[in-house]
Amino acid sequence: MKKMDLEKVVKAIELDAGMPLPDLQQALQEAQAGMGRVTTPEQILVRQARSRTGLSQQAFAERISTPVATLRDWEQGRFTPPGGVLCLLRLIFKHPELTQELGAA
């Protein structure tokens, strides 16, 4: 795939995700070259949403009522979060302060 085509793919995926995914282009380049692990947009979203909150895996998992082992599986790409969780993660990515409300609920 040419660089121009890759940029179009990145833009299409980000448009579909509804947010910028800064590590996506690198992940796609690595996948194309057959290097290392393949990183999915969902995996990037999980990592970025948690990162934006500043919470540890344990604390973030508790806030979203998910076992920490499941969160690790999502972050490492072993499993993909279900659709409802992806929606929640998109909201947390855009509004990290929501996790404070989740902790109080």
N, C-alpha and C positions, 0 to 999 in steps of 0.2 A: 504494500500500500504506500502510495506516495505521501509526502509530508502534507500536501494540500488536502488529500483525501482524509488523512488522519485528523486534521483540524476540523473538517466538516463533521466527522463522526463525533468528535469531542463536543462540538457545538450542539449537535442533535441530542446527544445523551444528556448534556446539561440542561437543554431546553425541556426535555422530557422529565428530568429530575426536578426542575423548577428552581435550581440554584447552581452556583458555580461549584465545580469539583476540581480544586487545584491540582490534585495528584493524578487525575484521570489520564492526562496526556502521557505522562511518564509510564503509568501502568499499561496503557495500550501499546506504547513503544516496546516495553519489555515483553509483553505478550506476543507481539508481532515478531520480535527477535528470538523468541523461545527462551528468554532469560528468566531465571528465578520463578517466583510465584506469580500467579495471575491475581490481580486485585480487581474486585468488582466494584461498581458504583455503590452498591448497598454496603459493602464492607467499608468503603471510604466514608459514607454517610454515618455509620455507627461510630467510627473513630472520631470523626470531626464533631459530631453532636456531643459526645462525651467530653472531648477536649475543650469545647467552648464553655462547658459548665465548670471546668476545673476540678471535677470530681474524680476520685479513684474508681476503678472498675467496681469494687465492692459497694461504694456509696451510690454510684450511678445505677447499678443493678437494683439496689434496694429502692431507689426513688421510682424506678419504672416497674417495680414489682416483678422482677425477673431474676432467676438464679444467676449468680455470677458466672458459673460455668457456661451457661447459655450465652451470656454477653461475650465471654471470651471466644466462644465458637463463632459468633457473628463477626467479631473484630478480626478473627484469624481466617475468615472465609470458609470455614467448614460447613456452616449452614447459613441460610438467608433468613432474616427476620420476616415474619408474616406481614401482610399488607397493612394491617392496623398499626403495627409497631413502626413500620416505615413512615407512616403518616405522623405518628407521634415524634419520631426522630427528626423529621423535617421541621416540625414546629419547634422542637427544642433547639435545633440548629439555628433557626431564625430568632428565637426568643429563649436564650439559655436560662433566663430568670424563672421560666416556668417550672424548672425542677424544684425550686424552693416551695412552690405551691403544691407540687406532687408530694414532697416530703411532709407537708403539713396536713395532707388529706387523710 
